Amino acid sequence: MGQNIIEIVAINFGTVMVLMFLLWLLSIQCRDASLVDLAWGAGFAIISWMTVLQITSVGPRGLLLLALATVWGLRLSVYLVYRNWGHQEDYRYRVMREARGENFWWISLVTVFMLQGVLMWFISWPLQFGISTRTGVIGPVDLAGLGLWIVGFTFETLGDFQLARFKARPENKGRVLTTGLWRYTRHPNYFGDFCVWWGFYLIAAAGGAWWTIGSPLLMSGFLMFVSGVKLLESSIVDRRPEYSQYIKRTNAFFPGPPRSKG
């Protein structure tokens, strides 16, 4: 596969932990644990470039993964910085901060920053091992992965753009976006993320790293059942009364035609 791949992955792990530690220190100064989310996308781009810098040569598949991870990761982080600029700490972390009181500053190191760093390192395995392989040329499975990535990237980018434009209009405050991609799925950005990671996996699997399937499976579980759809919708009905009707009409995750109100 790659040259000293175990050493490469270990160095990547250490790099991620150091970066998350530095980000934690910054979050203490800013009193904003939301900074961890801003680094999520860019973190995968950094891991991908760290992998490239440690190998002697990069094959076509590795270059493809590097390009896709860089574009996806930087787009996500830039968008989150734009969306959160000037806003207070995300409510999820505010709840944690209130619950932990004065101890939150050090508890957040483990439960927020280090944990997210470990997840980032593990989920990026298709990128790390896929970039490191130099076997074969781009084939049908790679192209299928690229196609899936394009679908996912389109859903994420267009969905985020539509939502940002909707929220920018004062008359839409407290209302629910039900047009565009949001007409077919309540979470086009999460569905897009799902497709992106299965796209990464297919490309990595084409190079022999089929056993990294735990990465897209874990990401899919988080998006659908843990920190994605379930967490976001746990309180949204209370804040936006229209959302209960939106749930009845629109698929939660996978896109589909709207249902009748019934």
C-alpha positions as semicolon CSV with decimal commas, in nm:
position;residue;x (nm);y (nm);z (nm)
1;M;0,000;0,000;0,000
2;G;0,184;0,306;0,116
3;Q;0,535;0,353;0,251
4;N;0,538;0,300;0,630
5;I;0,161;0,345;0,636
6;I;0,126;0,263;1,006
7;E;0,383;0,530;1,090
8;I;0,205;0,778;0,862
9;V;-0,131;0,717;1,029
10;A;0,029;0,745;1,374
11;I;0,195;1,078;1,286
12;N;-0,138;1,202;1,152
13;F;-0,302;1,109;1,481
14;G;-0,044;1,304;1,679
15;T;-0,079;1,604;1,449
16;V;-0,457;1,606;1,488
17;M;-0,431;1,588;1,866
18;V;-0,186;1,879;1,878
19;L;-0,407;2,090;1,652
20;M;-0,717;2,015;1,859
21;F;-0,527;2,102;2,178
22;L;-0,425;2,438;2,033
23;L;-0,781;2,498;1,920
24;W;-0,901;2,417;2,272
25;L;-0,664;2,679;2,415
26;L;-0,807;2,933;2,172
27;S;-1,162;2,835;2,269
28;I;-1,081;2,911;2,634
29;Q;-0,967;3,260;2,541
30;C;-1,275;3,316;2,327
31;R;-1,514;3,131;2,560
32;D;-1,653;2,958;2,253
33;A;-1,632;2,581;2,212
34;S;-1,806;2,619;1,875
35;L;-1,461;2,672;1,726
36;V;-1,429;2,295;1,713
37;D;-1,700;2,278;1,447
38;L;-1,529;2,537;1,229
39;A;-1,222;2,314;1,208
40;W;-1,411;1,997;1,114
41;G;-1,394;2,026;0,736
42;A;-1,049;2,183;0,717
43;G;-0,919;1,911;0,950
44;F;-0,976;1,645;0,684
45;A;-0,796;1,855;0,426
46;I;-0,502;1,893;0,666
47;I;-0,490;1,518;0,731
48;S;-0,493;1,451;0,357
49;W;-0,205;1,692;0,294
50;M;-0,012;1,552;0,592
51;T;-0,044;1,208;0,433
52;V;0,083;1,334;0,097
53;L;0,384;1,502;0,258
54;Q;0,491;1,172;0,415
55;I;0,492;0,948;0,108
56;T;0,746;0,935;-0,172
57;S;0,497;0,962;-0,460
58;V;0,125;0,999;-0,507
59;G;-0,070;0,798;-0,762
60;P;-0,374;0,912;-0,964
61;R;-0,615;0,780;-0,701
62;G;-0,430;0,960;-0,424
63;L;-0,433;1,287;-0,618
64;L;-0,805;1,248;-0,679
65;L;-0,877;1,192;-0,309
66;L;-0,650;1,480;-0,212
67;A;-0,829;1,719;-0,447
68;L;-1,177;1,610;-0,340
69;A;-1,094;1,622;0,032
70;T;-0,938;1,967;-0,001
71;V;-1,231;2,115;-0,195
72;W;-1,493;1,959;0,032
73;G;-1,313;2,035;0,360
74;L;-1,225;2,396;0,288
75;R;-1,570;2,472;0,149
76;L;-1,734;2,340;0,464
77;S;-1,507;2,528;0,705
78;V;-1,530;2,856;0,510
79;Y;-1,909;2,827;0,506
80;L;-1,927;2,758;0,880
81;V;-1,700;3,054;0,957
82;Y;-1,923;3,276;0,741
83;R;-2,242;3,141;0,901
84;N;-2,122;3,171;1,261
85;W;-1,925;3,497;1,236
86;G;-2,048;3,740;1,500
87;H;-2,281;3,488;1,662
88;Q;-2,260;3,357;2,017
89;E;-2,152;3,005;2,110
90;D;-2,368;2,728;1,964
91;Y;-2,655;2,632;2,196
92;R;-2,528;2,273;2,226
93;Y;-2,207;2,391;2,388
94;R;-2,388;2,653;2,594
95;V;-2,598;2,376;2,747
96;M;-2,284;2,177;2,824
97;R;-2,114;2,484;2,968
98;E;-2,410;2,556;3,199
99;A;-2,427;2,193;3,311
100;R;-2,055;2,167;3,390
101;G;-2,013;2,516;3,535
102;E;-1,657;2,617;3,619
103;N;-1,525;2,273;3,521
104;F;-1,631;2,304;3,159
105;W;-1,301;2,459;3,049
106;W;-1,104;2,138;3,114
107;I;-1,386;1,888;3,059
108;S;-1,433;2,031;2,709
109;L;-1,074;1,933;2,625
110;V;-1,169;1,565;2,645
111;T;-1,541;1,554;2,568
112;V;-1,538;1,807;2,284
113;F;-1,196;1,868;2,130
114;M;-1,002;1,544;2,185
115;L;-1,309;1,333;2,110
116;Q;-1,373;1,517;1,785
117;G;-1,006;1,483;1,698
118;V;-1,018;1,104;1,742
119;L;-1,334;1,085;1,532
120;M;-1,176;1,300;1,261
121;W;-0,868;1,079;1,252
122;F;-1,068;0,756;1,230
123;I;-1,328;0,881;0,981
124;S;-1,045;1,001;0,755
125;W;-0,904;0,648;0,715
126;P;-1,034;0,612;0,357
127;L;-0,844;0,932;0,277
128;Q;-0,526;0,834;0,460
129;F;-0,507;0,480;0,325
130;G;-0,653;0,570;-0,013
131;I;-0,401;0,846;-0,073
132;S;-0,116;0,618;0,032
133;T;-0,191;0,347;-0,223
134;R;-0,015;0,349;-0,560
135;T;-0,180;0,040;-0,707
136;G;-0,372;0,046;-1,033
137;V;-0,527;0,327;-1,233
138;I;-0,857;0,512;-1,212
139;G;-1,135;0,265;-1,292
140;P;-1,514;0,224;-1,284
141;V;-1,537;0,204;-0,904
142;D;-1,332;0,523;-0,870
143;L;-1,563;0,696;-1,117
144;A;-1,868;0,573;-0,925
145;G;-1,715;0,719;-0,610
146;L;-1,645;1,046;-0,789
147;G;-2,002;1,058;-0,915
148;L;-2,138;0,999;-0,566
149;W;-1,906;1,270;-0,430
150;I;-2,033;1,516;-0,693
151;V;-2,393;1,442;-0,596
152;G;-2,310;1,489;-0,229
153;F;-2,107;1,805;-0,280
154;T;-2,387;1,953;-0,489
155;F;-2,648;1,876;-0,224
156;E;-2,431;2,022;0,054
157;T;-2,330;2,335;-0,131
158;L;-2,666;2,415;-0,289
159;G;-2,855;2,326;0,029
160;D;-2,636;2,553;0,241
161;F;-2,670;2,834;-0,014
162;Q;-3,048;2,805;-0,027
163;L;-3,075;2,804;0,353
164;A;-2,839;3,101;0,394
165;R;-3,034;3,303;0,137
166;F;-3,363;3,211;0,308
167;K;-3,238;3,313;0,653
168;A;-3,099;3,641;0,522
169;R;-3,452;3,771;0,467
170;P;-3,600;3,918;0,788
171;E;-3,953;3,814;0,693
172;N;-3,846;3,447;0,710
173;K;-3,746;3,456;1,077
174;G;-3,905;3,159;1,256
175;R;-4,030;3,010;0,931
176;V;-3,931;2,685;0,760
177;L;-3,759;2,656;0,422
178;T;-3,967;2,420;0,205
179;T;-3,845;2,501;-0,145
180;G;-3,545;2,398;-0,355
181;L;-3,367;2,086;-0,229
182;W;-3,545;2,135;0,104
183;R;-3,869;2,037;-0,068
184;Y;-3,740;1,681;-0,114
185;T;-3,543;1,623;0,207
186;R;-3,542;1,801;0,540
187;H;-3,164;1,778;0,552
188;P;-3,006;1,806;0,205
189;N;-2,674;1,907;0,360
190;Y;-2,661;1,593;0,578
191;F;-2,762;1,373;0,285
192;G;-2,488;1,542;0,083
193;D;-2,233;1,468;0,353
194;F;-2,348;1,106;0,351
195;C;-2,286;1,080;-0,024
196;V;-1,948;1,253;-0,001
197;W;-1,813;1,002;0,251
198;W;-1,942;0,699;0,065
199;G;-1,780;0,850;-0,244
200;F;-1,448;0,879;-0,062
201;Y;-1,485;0,519;0,052
202;L;-1,554;0,379;-0,295
203;I;-1,242;0,547;-0,431
204;A;-1,031;0,417;-0,141
205;A;-1,185;0,069;-0,175
206;A;-1,095;0,063;-0,544
207;G;-0,732;0,093;-0,435
208;G;-0,759;-0,192;-0,185
209;A;-0,866;-0,009;0,131
210;W;-1,209;-0,175;0,133
211;W;-1,171;-0,253;0,504
212;T;-1,201;0,119;0,593
213;I;-1,578;0,082;0,560
214;G;-1,615;0,164;0,930
215;S;-1,558;0,528;0,837
216;P;-1,865;0,586;0,616
217;L;-2,074;0,360;0,840
218;L;-1,985;0,567;1,146
219;M;-2,042;0,895;0,962
220;S;-2,379;0,771;0,836
221;G;-2,481;0,673;1,189
222;F;-2,387;1,014;1,325
223;L;-2,569;1,198;1,048
224;M;-2,892;1,002;1,073
225;F;-2,917;0,896;1,436
226;V;-2,685;1,097;1,664
227;S;-2,548;1,445;1,597
228;G;-2,726;1,515;1,270
229;V;-3,098;1,477;1,206
230;K;-3,195;1,354;1,552
231;L;-3,012;1,624;1,748
232;L;-3,121;1,909;1,523
233;E;-3,486;1,807;1,525
234;S;-3,503;1,735;1,899
235;S;-3,620;2,089;1,976
236;I;-3,692;2,249;1,639
237;V;-4,069;2,188;1,653
238;D;-4,088;2,396;1,971
239;R;-3,904;2,681;1,802
240;R;-4,079;2,659;1,464
241;P;-4,444;2,545;1,477
242;E;-4,454;2,500;1,098
243;Y;-4,197;2,223;1,123
244;S;-4,447;1,959;1,238
245;Q;-4,633;1,992;0,906
246;Y;-4,302;1,995;0,721
247;I;-4,215;1,660;0,884
248;K;-4,540;1,509;0,760
249;R;-4,472;1,613;0,401
250;T;-4,098;1,573;0,361
251;N;-3,850;1,286;0,396
252;A;-3,609;1,323;0,685
253;F;-3,290;1,221;0,506
254;F;-3,304;1,051;0,165
255;P;-3,463;1,275;-0,100
256;G;-3,808;1,185;-0,229
257;P;-4,123;1,348;-0,368
258;P;-4,323;1,546;-0,110
259;R;-4,619;1,366;0,043
260;S;-4,967;1,515;0,058
261;K;-5,046;1,695;0,382
262;G;-5,301;1,426;0,467
